[in-house]
Amino acid sequence: MTILTLYQFSTSPFCAKVRKILDFKGLDYRVVEVDYLERKDLLAASGQLMVPALTLESGETIADSDRIAARLDELYPEPTIFPPQWRGIHLALARYFDGELEDALFRAALPGEIAHYARLGRGHEAFYRLIRERKYGAGFCDATVRAHDAAMARAHELLAPLDATLADRAFLLGRIGYADFALYGQLGYLAIGGELKIPAEMENLSAWYGRVDRIRATLEPET
């Protein structure tokens, strides 16, 4: 039986989003962990160098988590990730999570992500720093590491309203949908290094994360 193939970086929140959507839809898939330095298999499959990229049963390969999500819901509409009448708000929330919230969580998680690539050796950390500093400016990585406490405070500030929202509901809008998967992916930044670091006082957010996390386990990744 043909299964889907997801090309990913394990630390990417956008890849985590796609994995959980695949789990929610009960689809069989394999995970290919893309080497940060060597991306020839990803390039051959998708014609570009960014993750996530998903190869469908038809052989079509789609890059970008929003495009992947829309295509999966078109091909496999049940269960839908865009509940009727709530599609627009799910998309709006997901864009916020993948924009402003992503920036805050990325900065909070940067020391852990640098350590992750340092453990991989073979120049991974140097290349990771190069990519980030070409985007954000020289010295960005070290300056962000020094400002870690402020970054964590900003992340907690943005998460607090979500914790309050989840006090009386299982999912963000009552029924699980695309915004939940987007937020789940972004919170993966707080688990780099193995320990999920949602603030202890945010019990509602922690319980919500557990509900989403328990959706069907993935297949073992290929390396």
GIMODA-V302866 format. One record per pair of residues at least 6 apart in sequence whose C-alpha atoms are under 7 Angstrom apart, sorted by the first residue. I is the first residue (numbers start at 1). J is the second residue. Records with the same first field share a line. If there is no record, write none. Layout:
# GIMODA-V302866
I=J, J
This chain:
# GIMODA-V302866
2=57
3=28, 29, 57
4=28, 29, 30, 54, 55, 56, 57
5=29, 30, 31, 54, 55, 56
6=30, 31, 32, 52, 53, 54, 55
7=31, 32, 33, 34, 42, 51, 52, 53, 54
8=15, 32, 33, 34, 51, 52
9=15, 33, 34, 51
10=33
11=192
13=185, 186, 188, 189
14=52, 65, 185
15=51, 52
16=185
17=181, 182, 184, 185
18=65, 69
20=181
21=181
23=215, 216, 217, 218
24=215, 216
25=78, 79
29=219
30=219, 221
31=221, 222
32=221, 222, 223
33=221, 222, 223
36=124
37=124
39=49
42=49
43=49
45=61
46=53, 61, 62
51=63, 64
52=63, 64, 65
53=61, 62, 63, 64
54=61, 62, 63
55=61, 62
62=68
73=80, 81
81=177, 178
82=177, 178
83=177
90=177, 178, 179
91=179
93=179
94=178, 179, 182
97=182, 183
98=182
101=158
102=186
104=151, 154, 155
105=155, 189
106=189
107=144, 151
108=148, 151, 152
109=189, 190
110=145
111=145
112=192, 193
113=192
114=125
117=124, 125
118=124, 125
129=141
133=139, 140, 141
163=202, 204, 205
165=172
166=172, 204, 205
167=204
170=208
171=180, 208
172=180
184=209
190=196, 197, 198
191=197
198=206
